[in-house]
């Protein structure tokens, strides 16, 4: 696999390229770096744990929502904000989703299973990962993580790789050429369409109750319209164009206590004190469906 480090150098004005550490395989799919620790099976939490994350990261939301839904008092969330110094290679690097103890000893950074671990440690009654649904949740998590989460990162990487300069990157017509980019987008949107159909029959992916798979999906939907869609062609669909995905995402987003005001500001969904909006990816991509995508997220149905 080819590491994205050391490839095309972009300047800090191009904020659509935000990726975790990782690489792209021979098929063009993004693969994140291997988790560095696996103490999750032996460590017994005594509280005083720190969950480090970026609200801009679709990988972070499954862990964050699991902590809030399970009412696990032993964790303190800590936002890792992007800084100008995090530019490396073709991307601005997302900080890893990390769980540490009180001495800042890293306990786990395997984002894929961290939500399940948090629920287990919370002592809750397996609300998000019940025994009877585990095989189905595992299958859905794998699909969402591969085709949507890493699909997004693959598309962003392909967008950068297909430009000869940072200036050209914003001017290219992605509808003509950029074959890898176009193929990856088809996979991404096909999966969104399938999930929209699933949600046409029930409020959540596996019925009437929220599960771990829903948390993984929500992270993609929350960060896409405002953020990662800026690496897509302007005519491409937004989440608001999928009625059942849109209703699902807004239902979770508007649930009291699940998405904080600080997180909404960091993503660019609500204004800062001075009335301006954070735009870590640059201006949100235009969509014909609504006048303001940020406003649409905060409006009622």
N, C-alpha and C positions, 0 to 999 in steps of 0.2 A: 504493500500500500504506500501511497505517496503522502507524506506529511504536508499539511497546508502551511507549516512554518517555512519561511525562507523562499516562498514562491513570490507571486506578484505583490509588490509593496504598495499599499494604499495609504493615502494620507487621512488624517483624522476628520476631514470634512465628509467623507463617504461613510455614513453610519448605518447603511443597510446590511453590512456584512458583520454579523455577530454570531460566532460559533464557539463551541467548547473545544478543548484540546482534543485532537484526534486526527484521522486520516480518511482518505477515500480509497475504496478497494477497486479492483479491476473492472467492476460493473458500474462504477460511478456512485455507489452508495457510501454515505458517511458512516464511519465507525469511530466511536469515542475511545479515548485512551482507557486501558484496563484499570479498574479500581485498584487502589494501592493497598487497602487494608481489608481484612475480613475478620474482625473481632466480634462480629455480631452474635456468634453462637456461644461465646463464653462470658461476655461482659454483662453484668447485672446492674442496671441503672439504679442509682440512688438519688435521682434528680440532678439538678445543676448541669444539664446537657445544653449544648448550643447547636442549633440548626442554622448553618450558613447557606445562603442562597441568593440568587438574583431574581427579582420579579419578572425580568425579561426572558427568563429561561423556561421553556415549556417542560423541561425535566423536573423543575423544582416543585411544581404545584401539587403533585400527588403526595409528596412528603408533608408539605405545608398544610394541606387540607386534612390529611390523616391526623396530624397533631391537633388541629382545631376541632375536628369532628369527635375524636376520641377523648377530648378534654384532658389531655395529658399535661399535667401541671409541671412535670419535670424538665420541660424544654423551654429554652428562650430563643425565639427566632432572631436572626441577625442578618440584615440585608447587606450583601456585598455589592456596593455600587461600582459600575464600570468607571475607570479613570482613563485619562489620555495616555497613560503609560502602558495600557494593556493591548495596544496594537501590536500585532506580530504576524508577519507573513501576509496572507490575503484577508485576514479577519481581525476583528476586535474580539478578544478571547473572553468568553463567559467564565466566571469563577465556578469551580465545581460545587455541586450540592454536597455538603459535608456535615456530618454529625460528630461533634467532639465532646469530651467531658470537661469538667471544670478546670482542668489543668491544660486545656487546649490539646489534649492527646486525641488524635484522629481515631474514631471508632469505626466509621463506615462512610464510604463515598460511592456505594453502589446504588445509584439513584433508582434503578429499576425496581429494587425490592425494599427500599428504605421505608416506604409507606406501610408495608406489611409489618416490618420490624417495629415501627413506632406504635402501631396498634397493638401488637403483641406485648410490648413493654408497658403500655398504658393500663393493661389489665381489663380492658373493655371486653365485651362479649362477641368479638369477631363480627362486628357489624359490617365492616367493609370487605372482609375476606372470609366469609362463612364456609365451613367444611363442604357443604353440599354444592357449592358453586365454584370451588377452587379450580377445577379443570377448565371450566368455561372462562373464568376470570383470567387464568394464565394465558389461554389462547387469545383472548381479546387484548390483553396487555401486550403480548408479543406483536400482534398486528399493528396496534396503535403506535407502539414504540418504533417499530421498523419502518412502516409505510408513512407515518405522519411525523413523528418527532425527528427521526433521522432522515426521513424524506425531506423535511424542511431544510435541515442542515446541508443535505446533498445538493438541493436546488440553489441555496445561497452560495455554496462553494462553486458550483458550475457557473453561476452568473459571474463570479469574479474571475474564474479561469478563462472564460470566453472573451474577456476584454483585454485589449492590448495596453490600456492605460486607465487610470482612475477616471479621467475625464470622459473617455469613450464609454465606460461602463454605464454612465447615466444617459447616454445618447443612443445606444444600440437599439435597434428594433428586434426584440426577442422573437417576434413572430416569423422572422426570416433568418434561418440559420440557428446556431446554438442547439444542435440536435440533442445532445445529452440533457441540456436544461429542459427542453420541450418534453422529452420522454419521461423525465422524472416528475414533471408537473402533471402529466397524464396519470401516472400512478397515484400521486397525491390526491388529485381531484376524484379519481375513481373510488378511492377509499372513503373520501368524505361523502360521496354520493351513496355508497353502501351503508355507511353509518347513519346517514339521514333517513334512509329507508327503515333501518332497524328501529330508530327512535320514533318513527311514525306509528308504531304499534304499542309503545310503552313509554312512560316518562323517563326511564333510565335504560341503559343498555340491556340489562338482564331482568327487567320487570319494574316493579313499583318502588324498589329500594335502591339507594345509592350503593355502589360497590367500588372497589379499588380501580376497576377498569374505567369507570366514569371519571375518576380523578385524573387518570393519565390523559384521557381525551380532553378534559377541560383545560389542561395546561396548554395544549396546542391551540384550541379555539380562542382562549383569552389573549394569547400573544400574537396571533396571526394577523388579524385585521389591522390593528394599530401598527404592528411592527414588521413581521417577516414578509408580508405581502408586498412591501416596497421593493423586494428583489424579484417580483413577478411582473409580467407585462400588465399594463393598465387595464386591458379588457378582461383579465382573468377574474373569476368569481371571488366574492368575499363570503365570510361565514353568514352574513345577513341574507345571502342569496339561498341558503339552505334552511327552510322554515323550521324543521324539526331540530336540527343542530343549533340554530339560533335560539329557539325557545328553551332548549336544554341548557345552553351556556348561560343565558340570562337568568334562568331559574337558580343556578348555583351562584352566579355572580351577585345576585341580589339577596341571597340568604345572609341574614345578619351574622356578622362575626367571621365570615369565611375569607373575605378579601378586605384588607385594611385600607384606610385612607392613604397611608404612606405608600402602599403598593400601587394603588390606583394612580397616584401622582407620578411615581417612578416610571410606570408604563406609558403615561400620557393620556389617561382616561378622565382625569379631573384636573382642574387648574391649580396651579400653585398660588401662594398668597398674593403674588403680584399680577395674577390674572393670566399669565402665560402658561403654556403647556410644555412639559418635557417632551423632547422628540429624539430619543436615543437612536432611532433608526432613520432619522430624517422625517420629513413630512409624511403622514399616512398616505397610502396610495388612494387615488380617486376611485370612488365606486358610484355607479349611477343609481343604486338602490336608495341611498340616504344622503342627505346633504352633509352630515357630520357623523362619521363612524363613532367617534368618542361620545357624542351626544346620544346616539342610538343605544349604546351600551347602558347609558344611565337613565334612559327613559323607560317608562312602563310599557307594557304591551299595547 
